[in-house]
Amino acid sequence: MRARLRDTVVALSAVVAVSGLASLPLLERFHGLDIDLLHWLRAHIAAPDRGPVDSPAVVIAIDEKTHATAPFEGIPKVM
């Protein structure tokens, strides 16, 4: 039981310490850097010199005016 209490106290202390460090104004300049770093790693390490990839996915965008006129009017039908 004492080991479990000790582990809980250590975990909570670590959470408080990391939260306190993450909220420092000094670290605001690094906001979003992790995502940028992950994108860079994926582009340069995971798939180097791969070039453009053909994708079977297609994006079709329809605005509200087009959606309200025939033949798109009332599509999709919700039942």
mmCIF file of the N, C-alpha and C atoms, coordinates in Angstrom:
data_MODEL
# 
_entry.id   MODEL 
# 
loop_
_atom_site.group_PDB 
_atom_site.id 
_atom_site.type_symbol 
_atom_site.label_atom_id 
_atom_site.label_alt_id 
_atom_site.label_comp_id 
_atom_site.label_asym_id 
_atom_site.label_entity_id 
_atom_site.label_seq_id 
_atom_site.pdbx_PDB_ins_code 
_atom_site.Cartn_x 
_atom_site.Cartn_y 
_atom_site.Cartn_z 
_atom_site.occupancy 
_atom_site.B_iso_or_equiv 
_atom_site.pdbx_formal_charge 
_atom_site.auth_seq_id 
_atom_site.auth_comp_id 
_atom_site.auth_asym_id 
_atom_site.auth_atom_id 
_atom_site.pdbx_PDB_model_num 
ATOM 1   N N  . MET A 1 1  ? 0.823   -1.195 0.000   1.00 0.00 ? 1  MET A N  1 
ATOM 2   C CA . MET A 1 1  ? 0.000   0.000  0.000   1.00 0.00 ? 1  MET A CA 1 
ATOM 3   C C  . MET A 1 1  ? 0.863   1.253  0.000   1.00 0.00 ? 1  MET A C  1 
ATOM 4   N N  . ARG A 1 2  ? 1.974   1.231  0.749   1.00 0.00 ? 2  ARG A N  1 
ATOM 5   C CA . ARG A 1 2  ? 2.858   2.399  0.803   1.00 0.00 ? 2  ARG A CA 1 
ATOM 6   C C  . ARG A 1 2  ? 3.498   2.669  -0.555  1.00 0.00 ? 2  ARG A C  1 
ATOM 7   N N  . ALA A 1 3  ? 3.832   1.603  -1.281  1.00 0.00 ? 3  ALA A N  1 
ATOM 8   C CA . ALA A 1 3  ? 4.449   1.770  -2.598  1.00 0.00 ? 3  ALA A CA 1 
ATOM 9   C C  . ALA A 1 3  ? 3.471   2.422  -3.565  1.00 0.00 ? 3  ALA A C  1 
ATOM 10  N N  . ARG A 1 4  ? 2.214   2.053  -3.468  1.00 0.00 ? 4  ARG A N  1 
ATOM 11  C CA . ARG A 1 4  ? 1.201   2.639  -4.343  1.00 0.00 ? 4  ARG A CA 1 
ATOM 12  C C  . ARG A 1 4  ? 1.013   4.124  -4.030  1.00 0.00 ? 4  ARG A C  1 
ATOM 13  N N  . LEU A 1 5  ? 0.986   4.472  -2.759  1.00 0.00 ? 5  LEU A N  1 
ATOM 14  C CA . LEU A 1 5  ? 0.867   5.871  -2.348  1.00 0.00 ? 5  LEU A CA 1 
ATOM 15  C C  . LEU A 1 5  ? 2.078   6.667  -2.818  1.00 0.00 ? 5  LEU A C  1 
ATOM 16  N N  . ARG A 1 6  ? 3.265   6.075  -2.655  1.00 0.00 ? 6  ARG A N  1 
ATOM 17  C CA . ARG A 1 6  ? 4.490   6.745  -3.096  1.00 0.00 ? 6  ARG A CA 1 
ATOM 18  C C  . ARG A 1 6  ? 4.461   6.974  -4.609  1.00 0.00 ? 6  ARG A C  1 
ATOM 19  N N  . ASP A 1 7  ? 4.037   5.968  -5.376  1.00 0.00 ? 7  ASP A N  1 
ATOM 20  C CA . ASP A 1 7  ? 3.957   6.104  -6.831  1.00 0.00 ? 7  ASP A CA 1 
ATOM 21  C C  . ASP A 1 7  ? 2.964   7.186  -7.242  1.00 0.00 ? 7  ASP A C  1 
ATOM 22  N N  . THR A 1 8  ? 1.860   7.266  -6.534  1.00 0.00 ? 8  THR A N  1 
ATOM 23  C CA . THR A 1 8  ? 0.857   8.291  -6.826  1.00 0.00 ? 8  THR A CA 1 
ATOM 24  C C  . THR A 1 8  ? 1.406   9.683  -6.543  1.00 0.00 ? 8  THR A C  1 
ATOM 25  N N  . VAL A 1 9  ? 2.082   9.841  -5.428  1.00 0.00 ? 9  VAL A N  1 
ATOM 26  C CA . VAL A 1 9  ? 2.667   11.143 -5.075  1.00 0.00 ? 9  VAL A CA 1 
ATOM 27  C C  . VAL A 1 9  ? 3.733   11.545 -6.095  1.00 0.00 ? 9  VAL A C  1 
ATOM 28  N N  . VAL A 1 10 ? 4.563   10.604 -6.501  1.00 0.00 ? 10 VAL A N  1 
ATOM 29  C CA . VAL A 1 10 ? 5.606   10.896 -7.497  1.00 0.00 ? 10 VAL A CA 1 
ATOM 30  C C  . VAL A 1 10 ? 4.967   11.278 -8.831  1.00 0.00 ? 10 VAL A C  1 
ATOM 31  N N  . ALA A 1 11 ? 3.931   10.565 -9.254  1.00 0.00 ? 11 ALA A N  1 
ATOM 32  C CA . ALA A 1 11 ? 3.259   10.868 -10.513 1.00 0.00 ? 11 ALA A CA 1 
ATOM 33  C C  . ALA A 1 11 ? 2.613   12.248 -10.471 1.00 0.00 ? 11 ALA A C  1 
ATOM 34  N N  . LEU A 1 12 ? 1.927   12.566 -9.393  1.00 0.00 ? 12 LEU A N  1 
ATOM 35  C CA . LEU A 1 12 ? 1.304   13.881 -9.266  1.00 0.00 ? 12 LEU A CA 1 
ATOM 36  C C  . LEU A 1 12 ? 2.349   14.995 -9.229  1.00 0.00 ? 12 LEU A C  1 
ATOM 37  N N  . SER A 1 13 ? 3.457   14.752 -8.567  1.00 0.00 ? 13 SER A N  1 
ATOM 38  C CA . SER A 1 13 ? 4.535   15.742 -8.536  1.00 0.00 ? 13 SER A CA 1 
ATOM 39  C C  . SER A 1 13 ? 5.096   15.980 -9.924  1.00 0.00 ? 13 SER A C  1 
ATOM 40  N N  . ALA A 1 14 ? 5.251   14.922 -10.687 1.00 0.00 ? 14 ALA A N  1 
ATOM 41  C CA . ALA A 1 14 ? 5.751   15.059 -12.056 1.00 0.00 ? 14 ALA A CA 1 
ATOM 42  C C  . ALA A 1 14 ? 4.769   15.838 -12.916 1.00 0.00 ? 14 ALA A C  1 
ATOM 43  N N  . VAL A 1 15 ? 3.479   15.586 -12.760 1.00 0.00 ? 15 VAL A N  1 
ATOM 44  C CA . VAL A 1 15 ? 2.457   16.309 -13.529 1.00 0.00 ? 15 VAL A CA 1 
ATOM 45  C C  . VAL A 1 15 ? 2.489   17.793 -13.183 1.00 0.00 ? 15 VAL A C  1 
ATOM 46  N N  . VAL A 1 16 ? 2.580   18.117 -11.904 1.00 0.00 ? 16 VAL A N  1 
ATOM 47  C CA . VAL A 1 16 ? 2.631   19.518 -11.473 1.00 0.00 ? 16 VAL A CA 1 
ATOM 48  C C  . VAL A 1 16 ? 3.889   20.194 -12.009 1.00 0.00 ? 16 VAL A C  1 
ATOM 49  N N  . ALA A 1 17 ? 5.030   19.512 -11.950 1.00 0.00 ? 17 ALA A N  1 
ATOM 50  C CA . ALA A 1 17 ? 6.285   20.093 -12.422 1.00 0.00 ? 17 ALA A CA 1 
ATOM 51  C C  . ALA A 1 17 ? 6.247   20.348 -13.925 1.00 0.00 ? 17 ALA A C  1 
ATOM 52  N N  . VAL A 1 18 ? 5.789   19.371 -14.688 1.00 0.00 ? 18 VAL A N  1 
ATOM 53  C CA . VAL A 1 18 ? 5.736   19.533 -16.147 1.00 0.00 ? 18 VAL A CA 1 
ATOM 54  C C  . VAL A 1 18 ? 4.717   20.600 -16.534 1.00 0.00 ? 18 VAL A C  1 
ATOM 55  N N  . SER A 1 19 ? 3.580   20.636 -15.863 1.00 0.00 ? 19 SER A N  1 
ATOM 56  C CA . SER A 1 19 ? 2.569   21.663 -16.149 1.00 0.00 ? 19 SER A CA 1 
ATOM 57  C C  . SER A 1 19 ? 3.110   23.054 -15.843 1.00 0.00 ? 19 SER A C  1 
ATOM 58  N N  . GLY A 1 20 ? 3.827   23.168 -14.739 1.00 0.00 ? 20 GLY A N  1 
ATOM 59  C CA . GLY A 1 20 ? 4.413   24.463 -14.386 1.00 0.00 ? 20 GLY A CA 1 
ATOM 60  C C  . GLY A 1 20 ? 5.443   24.913 -15.395 1.00 0.00 ? 20 GLY A C  1 
ATOM 61  N N  . LEU A 1 21 ? 6.291   24.005 -15.838 1.00 0.00 ? 21 LEU A N  1 
ATOM 62  C CA . LEU A 1 21 ? 7.291   24.362 -16.841 1.00 0.00 ? 21 LEU A CA 1 
ATOM 63  C C  . LEU A 1 21 ? 6.662   24.704 -18.180 1.00 0.00 ? 21 LEU A C  1 
ATOM 64  N N  . ALA A 1 22 ? 5.615   23.976 -18.568 1.00 0.00 ? 22 ALA A N  1 
ATOM 65  C CA . ALA A 1 22 ? 4.966   24.221 -19.857 1.00 0.00 ? 22 ALA A CA 1 
ATOM 66  C C  . ALA A 1 22 ? 4.240   25.553 -19.885 1.00 0.00 ? 22 ALA A C  1 
ATOM 67  N N  . SER A 1 23 ? 3.868   26.081 -18.722 1.00 0.00 ? 23 SER A N  1 
ATOM 68  C CA . SER A 1 23 ? 3.119   27.335 -18.697 1.00 0.00 ? 23 SER A CA 1 
ATOM 69  C C  . SER A 1 23 ? 4.016   28.567 -18.603 1.00 0.00 ? 23 SER A C  1 
ATOM 70  N N  . LEU A 1 24 ? 5.310   28.383 -18.594 1.00 0.00 ? 24 LEU A N  1 
ATOM 71  C CA . LEU A 1 24 ? 6.222   29.522 -18.518 1.00 0.00 ? 24 LEU A CA 1 
ATOM 72  C C  . LEU A 1 24 ? 6.155   30.355 -19.799 1.00 0.00 ? 24 LEU A C  1 
ATOM 73  N N  . PRO A 1 25 ? 6.134   31.677 -19.678 1.00 0.00 ? 25 PRO A N  1 
ATOM 74  C CA . PRO A 1 25 ? 6.091   32.529 -20.868 1.00 0.00 ? 25 PRO A CA 1 
ATOM 75  C C  . PRO A 1 25 ? 7.324   32.348 -21.757 1.00 0.00 ? 25 PRO A C  1 
ATOM 76  N N  . LEU A 1 26 ? 8.429   31.935 -21.179 1.00 0.00 ? 26 LEU A N  1 
ATOM 77  C CA . LEU A 1 26 ? 9.645   31.717 -21.940 1.00 0.00 ? 26 LEU A CA 1 
ATOM 78  C C  . LEU A 1 26 ? 9.457   30.650 -23.015 1.00 0.00 ? 26 LEU A C  1 
ATOM 79  N N  . LEU A 1 27 ? 8.577   29.691 -22.764 1.00 0.00 ? 27 LEU A N  1 
ATOM 80  C CA . LEU A 1 27 ? 8.374   28.588 -23.698 1.00 0.00 ? 27 LEU A CA 1 
ATOM 81  C C  . LEU A 1 27 ? 7.314   28.861 -24.763 1.00 0.00 ? 27 LEU A C  1 
ATOM 82  N N  . GLU A 1 28 ? 6.682   30.032 -24.744 1.00 0.00 ? 28 GLU A N  1 
ATOM 83  C CA . GLU A 1 28 ? 5.660   30.363 -25.734 1.00 0.00 ? 28 GLU A CA 1 
ATOM 84  C C  . GLU A 1 28 ? 6.217   30.356 -27.156 1.00 0.00 ? 28 GLU A C  1 
ATOM 85  N N  . ARG A 1 29 ? 7.483   30.687 -27.318 1.00 0.00 ? 29 ARG A N  1 
ATOM 86  C CA . ARG A 1 29 ? 8.073   30.730 -28.659 1.00 0.00 ? 29 ARG A CA 1 
ATOM 87  C C  . ARG A 1 29 ? 8.149   29.352 -29.282 1.00 0.00 ? 29 ARG A C  1 
ATOM 88  N N  . PHE A 1 30 ? 8.073   28.290 -28.480 1.00 0.00 ? 30 PHE A N  1 
ATOM 89  C CA . PHE A 1 30 ? 8.148   26.940 -28.997 1.00 0.00 ? 30 PHE A CA 1 
ATOM 90  C C  . PHE A 1 30 ? 6.775   26.316 -29.245 1.00 0.00 ? 30 PHE A C  1 
ATOM 91  N N  . HIS A 1 31 ? 5.714   27.111 -29.095 1.00 0.00 ? 31 HIS A N  1 
ATOM 92  C CA . HIS A 1 31 ? 4.361   26.613 -29.298 1.00 0.00 ? 31 HIS A CA 1 
ATOM 93  C C  . HIS A 1 31 ? 4.200   26.145 -30.750 1.00 0.00 ? 31 HIS A C  1 
ATOM 94  N N  . GLY A 1 32 ? 3.794   24.925 -30.942 1.00 0.00 ? 32 GLY A N  1 
ATOM 95  C CA . GLY A 1 32 ? 3.597   24.374 -32.273 1.00 0.00 ? 32 GLY A CA 1 
ATOM 96  C C  . GLY A 1 32 ? 4.846   23.785 -32.894 1.00 0.00 ? 32 GLY A C  1 
ATOM 97  N N  . LEU A 1 33 ? 5.980   23.920 -32.238 1.00 0.00 ? 33 LEU A N  1 
ATOM 98  C CA . LEU A 1 33 ? 7.224   23.404 -32.785 1.00 0.00 ? 33 LEU A CA 1 
ATOM 99  C C  . LEU A 1 33 ? 7.200   21.883 -32.896 1.00 0.00 ? 33 LEU A C  1 
ATOM 100 N N  . ASP A 1 34 ? 6.507   21.219 -31.988 1.00 0.00 ? 34 ASP A N  1 
ATOM 101 C CA . ASP A 1 34 ? 6.469   19.763 -32.033 1.00 0.00 ? 34 ASP A CA 1 
ATOM 102 C C  . ASP A 1 34 ? 5.794   19.258 -33.298 1.00 0.00 ? 34 ASP A C  1 
ATOM 103 N N  . ILE A 1 35 ? 4.715   19.891 -33.711 1.00 0.00 ? 35 ILE A N  1 
ATOM 104 C CA . ILE A 1 35 ? 4.029   19.480 -34.938 1.00 0.00 ? 35 ILE A CA 1 
ATOM 105 C C  . ILE A 1 35 ? 4.911   19.759 -36.149 1.00 0.00 ? 35 ILE A C  1 
ATOM 106 N N  . ASP A 1 36 ? 5.565   20.931 -36.170 1.00 0.00 ? 36 ASP A N  1 
ATOM 107 C CA . ASP A 1 36 ? 6.461   21.252 -37.271 1.00 0.00 ? 36 ASP A CA 1 
ATOM 108 C C  . ASP A 1 36 ? 7.599   20.250 -37.358 1.00 0.00 ? 36 ASP A C  1 
ATOM 109 N N  . LEU A 1 37 ? 8.125   19.862 -36.226 1.00 0.00 ? 37 LEU A N  1 
ATOM 110 C CA . LEU A 1 37 ? 9.211   18.894 -36.195 1.00 0.00 ? 37 LEU A CA 1 
ATOM 111 C C  . LEU A 1 37 ? 8.744   17.527 -36.706 1.00 0.00 ? 37 LEU A C  1 
ATOM 112 N N  . LEU A 1 38 ? 7.560   17.119 -36.319 1.00 0.00 ? 38 LEU A N  1 
ATOM 113 C CA . LEU A 1 38 ? 7.033   15.839 -36.792 1.00 0.00 ? 38 LEU A CA 1 
ATOM 114 C C  . LEU A 1 38 ? 6.816   15.842 -38.303 1.00 0.00 ? 38 LEU A C  1 
ATOM 115 N N  . HIS A 1 39 ? 6.305   16.943 -38.856 1.00 0.00 ? 39 HIS A N  1 
ATOM 116 C CA . HIS A 1 39 ? 6.127   17.042 -40.308 1.00 0.00 ? 39 HIS A CA 1 
ATOM 117 C C  . HIS A 1 39 ? 7.479   16.988 -41.022 1.00 0.00 ? 39 HIS A C  1 
ATOM 118 N N  . TRP A 1 40 ? 8.468   17.681 -40.479 1.00 0.00 ? 40 TRP A N  1 
ATOM 119 C CA . TRP A 1 40 ? 9.792   17.671 -41.078 1.00 0.00 ? 40 TRP A CA 1 
ATOM 120 C C  . TRP A 1 40 ? 10.389  16.265 -41.039 1.00 0.00 ? 40 TRP A C  1 
ATOM 121 N N  . LEU A 1 41 ? 10.259  15.587 -39.898 1.00 0.00 ? 41 LEU A N  1 
ATOM 122 C CA . LEU A 1 41 ? 10.782  14.228 -39.785 1.00 0.00 ? 41 LEU A CA 1 
ATOM 123 C C  . LEU A 1 41 ? 10.113  13.294 -40.787 1.00 0.00 ? 41 LEU A C  1 
ATOM 124 N N  . ARG A 1 42 ? 8.816   13.401 -40.928 1.00 0.00 ? 42 ARG A N  1 
ATOM 125 C CA . ARG A 1 42 ? 8.112   12.540 -41.863 1.00 0.00 ? 42 ARG A CA 1 
ATOM 126 C C  . ARG A 1 42 ? 8.549   12.795 -43.300 1.00 0.00 ? 42 ARG A C  1 
ATOM 127 N N  . ALA A 1 43 ? 8.739   14.072 -43.634 1.00 0.00 ? 43 ALA A N  1 
ATOM 128 C CA . ALA A 1 43 ? 9.109   14.423 -44.999 1.00 0.00 ? 43 ALA A CA 1 
ATOM 129 C C  . ALA A 1 43 ? 10.545  14.034 -45.331 1.00 0.00 ? 43 ALA A C  1 
ATOM 130 N N  . HIS A 1 44 ? 11.458  14.148 -44.364 1.00 0.00 ? 44 HIS A N  1 
ATOM 131 C CA . HIS A 1 44 ? 12.870  13.941 -44.667 1.00 0.00 ? 44 HIS A CA 1 
ATOM 132 C C  . HIS A 1 44 ? 13.423  12.591 -44.251 1.00 0.00 ? 44 HIS A C  1 
ATOM 133 N N  . ILE A 1 45 ? 12.794  11.938 -43.308 1.00 0.00 ? 45 ILE A N  1 
ATOM 134 C CA . ILE A 1 45 ? 13.345  10.677 -42.818 1.00 0.00 ? 45 ILE A CA 1 
ATOM 135 C C  . ILE A 1 45 ? 12.464  9.488  -43.197 1.00 0.00 ? 45 ILE A C  1 
ATOM 136 N N  . ALA A 1 46 ? 11.183  9.613  -43.014 1.00 0.00 ? 46 ALA A N  1 
ATOM 137 C CA . ALA A 1 46 ? 10.298  8.474  -43.252 1.00 0.00 ? 46 ALA A CA 1 
ATOM 138 C C  . ALA A 1 46 ? 10.157  8.156  -44.737 1.00 0.00 ? 46 ALA A C  1 
ATOM 139 N N  . ALA A 1 47 ? 10.133  9.178  -45.592 1.00 0.00 ? 47 ALA A N  1 
ATOM 140 C CA . ALA A 1 47 ? 9.940   8.938  -47.028 1.00 0.00 ? 47 ALA A CA 1 
ATOM 141 C C  . ALA A 1 47 ? 10.825  9.881  -47.845 1.00 0.00 ? 47 ALA A C  1 
ATOM 142 N N  . PRO A 1 48 ? 12.149  9.727  -47.776 1.00 0.00 ? 48 PRO A N  1 
ATOM 143 C CA . PRO A 1 48 ? 13.012  10.628 -48.535 1.00 0.00 ? 48 PRO A CA 1 
ATOM 144 C C  . PRO A 1 48 ? 12.958  10.342 -50.035 1.00 0.00 ? 48 PRO A C  1 
ATOM 145 N N  . ASP A 1 49 ? 13.025  11.393 -50.829 1.00 0.00 ? 49 ASP A N  1 
ATOM 146 C CA . ASP A 1 49 ? 13.067  11.303 -52.295 1.00 0.00 ? 49 ASP A CA 1 
ATOM 147 C C  . ASP A 1 49 ? 11.941  10.466 -52.879 1.00 0.00 ? 49 ASP A C  1 
ATOM 148 N N  . ARG A 1 50 ? 10.808  10.516 -52.250 1.00 0.00 ? 50 ARG A N  1 
ATOM 149 C CA . ARG A 1 50 ? 9.688   9.728  -52.724 1.00 0.00 ? 50 ARG A CA 1 
ATOM 150 C C  . ARG A 1 50 ? 8.917   10.441 -53.824 1.00 0.00 ? 50 ARG A C  1 
ATOM 151 N N  . GLY A 1 51 ? 8.907   11.758 -53.788 1.00 0.00 ? 51 GLY A N  1 
ATOM 152 C CA . GLY A 1 51 ? 8.200   12.527 -54.796 1.00 0.00 ? 51 GLY A CA 1 
ATOM 153 C C  . GLY A 1 51 ? 6.703   12.510 -54.562 1.00 0.00 ? 51 GLY A C  1 
ATOM 154 N N  . PRO A 1 52 ? 5.951   13.074 -55.518 1.00 0.00 ? 52 PRO A N  1 
ATOM 155 C CA . PRO A 1 52 ? 4.492   13.098 -55.375 1.00 0.00 ? 52 PRO A CA 1 
ATOM 156 C C  . PRO A 1 52 ? 3.903   11.686 -55.401 1.00 0.00 ? 52 PRO A C  1 
ATOM 157 N N  . VAL A 1 53 ? 2.854   11.513 -54.646 1.00 0.00 ? 53 VAL A N  1 
ATOM 158 C CA . VAL A 1 53 ? 2.208   10.215 -54.556 1.00 0.00 ? 53 VAL A CA 1 
ATOM 159 C C  . VAL A 1 53 ? 0.826   10.321 -55.194 1.00 0.00 ? 53 VAL A C  1 
ATOM 160 N N  . ASP A 1 54 ? 0.525   9.381  -56.084 1.00 0.00 ? 54 ASP A N  1 
ATOM 161 C CA . ASP A 1 54 ? -0.821  9.337  -56.659 1.00 0.00 ? 54 ASP A CA 1 
ATOM 162 C C  . ASP A 1 54 ? -1.784  8.810  -55.607 1.00 0.00 ? 54 ASP A C  1 
ATOM 163 N N  . SER A 1 55 ? -2.905  9.481  -55.477 1.00 0.00 ? 55 SER A N  1 
ATOM 164 C CA . SER A 1 55 ? -3.868  9.096  -54.465 1.00 0.00 ? 55 SER A CA 1 
ATOM 165 C C  . SER A 1 55 ? -5.225  8.853  -55.108 1.00 0.00 ? 55 SER A C  1 
ATOM 166 N N  . PRO A 1 56 ? -5.906  7.804  -54.707 1.00 0.00 ? 56 PRO A N  1 
ATOM 167 C CA . PRO A 1 56 ? -7.240  7.562  -55.251 1.00 0.00 ? 56 PRO A CA 1 
ATOM 168 C C  . PRO A 1 56 ? -8.307  8.453  -54.616 1.00 0.00 ? 56 PRO A C  1 
ATOM 169 N N  . ALA A 1 57 ? -7.930  9.282  -53.645 1.00 0.00 ? 57 ALA A N  1 
ATOM 170 C CA . ALA A 1 57 ? -8.902  10.136 -52.961 1.00 0.00 ? 57 ALA A CA 1 
ATOM 171 C C  . ALA A 1 57 ? -9.220  11.362 -53.811 1.00 0.00 ? 57 ALA A C  1 
ATOM 172 N N  . VAL A 1 58 ? -10.464 11.767 -53.784 1.00 0.00 ? 58 VAL A N  1 
ATOM 173 C CA . VAL A 1 58 ? -10.919 12.939 -54.515 1.00 0.00 ? 58 VAL A CA 1 
ATOM 174 C C  . VAL A 1 58 ? -11.723 13.803 -53.562 1.00 0.00 ? 58 VAL A C  1 
ATOM 175 N N  . VAL A 1 59 ? -11.478 15.108 -53.594 1.00 0.00 ? 59 VAL A N  1 
ATOM 176 C CA . VAL A 1 59 ? -12.226 16.042 -52.760 1.00 0.00 ? 59 VAL A CA 1 
ATOM 177 C C  . VAL A 1 59 ? -13.162 16.827 -53.669 1.00 0.00 ? 59 VAL A C  1 
ATOM 178 N N  . ILE A 1 60 ? -14.444 16.773 -53.358 1.00 0.00 ? 60 ILE A N  1 
ATOM 179 C CA . ILE A 1 60 ? -15.439 17.517 -54.126 1.00 0.00 ? 60 ILE A CA 1 
ATOM 180 C C  . ILE A 1 60 ? -16.063 18.529 -53.191 1.00 0.00 ? 60 ILE A C  1 
ATOM 181 N N  . ALA A 1 61 ? -15.948 19.797 -53.535 1.00 0.00 ? 61 ALA A N  1 
ATOM 182 C CA . ALA A 1 61 ? -16.492 20.867 -52.700 1.00 0.00 ? 61 ALA A CA 1 
ATOM 183 C C  . ALA A 1 61 ? -17.684 21.487 -53.405 1.00 0.00 ? 61 ALA A C  1 
ATOM 184 N N  . ILE A 1 62 ? -18.795 21.582 -52.696 1.00 0.00 ? 62 ILE A N  1 
ATOM 185 C CA . ILE A 1 62 ? -20.015 22.182 -53.232 1.00 0.00 ? 62 ILE A CA 1 
ATOM 186 C C  . ILE A 1 62 ? -20.454 23.260 -52.266 1.00 0.00 ? 62 ILE A C  1 
ATOM 187 N N  . ASP A 1 63 ? -20.675 24.468 -52.777 1.00 0.00 ? 63 ASP A N  1 
ATOM 188 C CA . ASP A 1 63 ? -21.117 25.560 -51.910 1.00 0.00 ? 63 ASP A CA 1 
ATOM 189 C C  . ASP A 1 63 ? -22.622 25.455 -51.657 1.00 0.00 ? 63 ASP A C  1 
ATOM 190 N N  . GLU A 1 64 ? -23.112 26.284 -50.740 1.00 0.00 ? 64 GLU A N  1 
ATOM 191 C CA . GLU A 1 64 ? -24.526 26.225 -50.343 1.00 0.00 ? 64 GLU A CA 1 
ATOM 192 C C  . GLU A 1 64 ? -25.474 26.538 -51.508 1.00 0.00 ? 64 GLU A C  1 
ATOM 193 N N  . LYS A 1 65 ? -25.103 27.481 -52.359 1.00 0.00 ? 65 LYS A N  1 
ATOM 194 C CA . LYS A 1 65 ? -25.966 27.857 -53.481 1.00 0.00 ? 65 LYS A CA 1 
ATOM 195 C C  . LYS A 1 65 ? -26.118 26.680 -54.451 1.00 0.00 ? 65 LYS A C  1 
ATOM 196 N N  . THR A 1 66 ? -25.027 26.006 -54.765 1.00 0.00 ? 66 THR A N  1 
ATOM 197 C CA . THR A 1 66 ? -25.082 24.852 -55.655 1.00 0.00 ? 66 THR A CA 1 
ATOM 198 C C  . THR A 1 66 ? -25.854 23.714 -54.998 1.00 0.00 ? 66 THR A C  1 
ATOM 199 N N  . HIS A 1 67 ? -25.674 23.530 -53.710 1.00 0.00 ? 67 HIS A N  1 
ATOM 200 C CA . HIS A 1 67 ? -26.361 22.451 -52.994 1.00 0.00 ? 67 HIS A CA 1 
ATOM 201 C C  . HIS A 1 67 ? -27.870 22.664 -52.969 1.00 0.00 ? 67 HIS A C  1 
ATOM 202 N N  . ALA A 1 68 ? -28.290 23.919 -53.029 1.00 0.00 ? 68 ALA A N  1 
ATOM 203 C CA . ALA A 1 68 ? -29.721 24.228 -52.959 1.00 0.00 ? 68 ALA A CA 1 
ATOM 204 C C  . ALA A 1 68 ? -30.417 24.133 -54.320 1.00 0.00 ? 68 ALA A C  1 
ATOM 205 N N  . THR A 1 69 ? -29.677 23.948 -55.415 1.00 0.00 ? 69 THR A N  1 
ATOM 206 C CA . THR A 1 69 ? -30.284 23.875 -56.749 1.00 0.00 ? 69 THR A CA 1 
ATOM 207 C C  . THR A 1 69 ? -30.230 22.449 -57.286 1.00 0.00 ? 69 THR A C  1 
ATOM 208 N N  . ALA A 1 70 ? -31.084 22.193 -58.284 1.00 0.00 ? 70 ALA A N  1 
ATOM 209 C CA . ALA A 1 70 ? -31.109 20.869 -58.913 1.00 0.00 ? 70 ALA A CA 1 
ATOM 210 C C  . ALA A 1 70 ? -29.786 20.630 -59.623 1.00 0.00 ? 70 ALA A C  1 
ATOM 211 N N  . PRO A 1 71 ? -29.282 19.470 -59.694 1.00 0.00 ? 71 PRO A N  1 
ATOM 212 C CA . PRO A 1 71 ? -29.768 18.168 -59.233 1.00 0.00 ? 71 PRO A CA 1 
ATOM 213 C C  . PRO A 1 71 ? -29.342 17.819 -57.804 1.00 0.00 ? 71 PRO A C  1 
ATOM 214 N N  . PHE A 1 72 ? -28.708 18.758 -57.106 1.00 0.00 ? 72 PHE A N  1 
ATOM 215 C CA . PHE A 1 72 ? -28.200 18.470 -55.757 1.00 0.00 ? 72 PHE A CA 1 
ATOM 216 C C  . PHE A 1 72 ? -29.208 18.766 -54.654 1.00 0.00 ? 72 PHE A C  1 
ATOM 217 N N  . GLU A 1 73 ? -30.327 19.377 -55.006 1.00 0.00 ? 73 GLU A N  1 
ATOM 218 C CA . GLU A 1 73 ? -31.305 19.792 -54.005 1.00 0.00 ? 73 GLU A CA 1 
ATOM 219 C C  . GLU A 1 73 ? -31.847 18.578 -53.244 1.00 0.00 ? 73 GLU A C  1 
ATOM 220 N N  . GLY A 1 74 ? -31.777 18.642 -51.922 1.00 0.00 ? 74 GLY A N  1 
ATOM 221 C CA . GLY A 1 74 ? -32.312 17.592 -51.077 1.00 0.00 ? 74 GLY A CA 1 
ATOM 222 C C  . GLY A 1 74 ? -31.395 16.380 -50.923 1.00 0.00 ? 74 GLY A C  1 
ATOM 223 N N  . ILE A 1 75 ? -30.154 16.509 -51.373 1.00 0.00 ? 75 ILE A N  1 
ATOM 224 C CA . ILE A 1 75 ? -29.193 15.408 -51.249 1.00 0.00 ? 75 ILE A CA 1 
ATOM 225 C C  . ILE A 1 75 ? -28.188 15.780 -50.183 1.00 0.00 ? 75 ILE A C  1 
ATOM 226 N N  . PRO A 1 76 ? -27.799 14.969 -49.298 1.00 0.00 ? 76 PRO A N  1 
ATOM 227 C CA . PRO A 1 76 ? -28.263 13.608 -49.064 1.00 0.00 ? 76 PRO A CA 1 
ATOM 228 C C  . PRO A 1 76 ? -29.607 13.605 -48.367 1.00 0.00 ? 76 PRO A C  1 
ATOM 229 N N  . LYS A 1 77 ? -30.347 12.571 -48.624 1.00 0.00 ? 77 LYS A N  1 
ATOM 230 C CA . LYS A 1 77 ? -31.669 12.430 -48.003 1.00 0.00 ? 77 LYS A CA 1 
ATOM 231 C C  . LYS A 1 77 ? -31.499 11.713 -46.672 1.00 0.00 ? 77 LYS A C  1 
ATOM 232 N N  . VAL A 1 78 ? -31.946 12.357 -45.627 1.00 0.00 ? 78 VAL A N  1 
ATOM 233 C CA . VAL A 1 78 ? -31.856 11.783 -44.291 1.00 0.00 ? 78 VAL A CA 1 
ATOM 234 C C  . VAL A 1 78 ? -33.201 11.183 -43.945 1.00 0.00 ? 78 VAL A C  1 
ATOM 235 N N  . MET A 1 79 ? -33.171 9.933  -43.534 1.00 0.00 ? 79 MET A N  1 
ATOM 236 C CA . MET A 1 79 ? -34.453 9.263  -43.211 1.00 0.00 ? 79 MET A CA 1 
ATOM 237 C C  . MET A 1 79 ? -34.548 8.999  -41.752 1.00 0.00 ? 79 MET A C  1 
# 
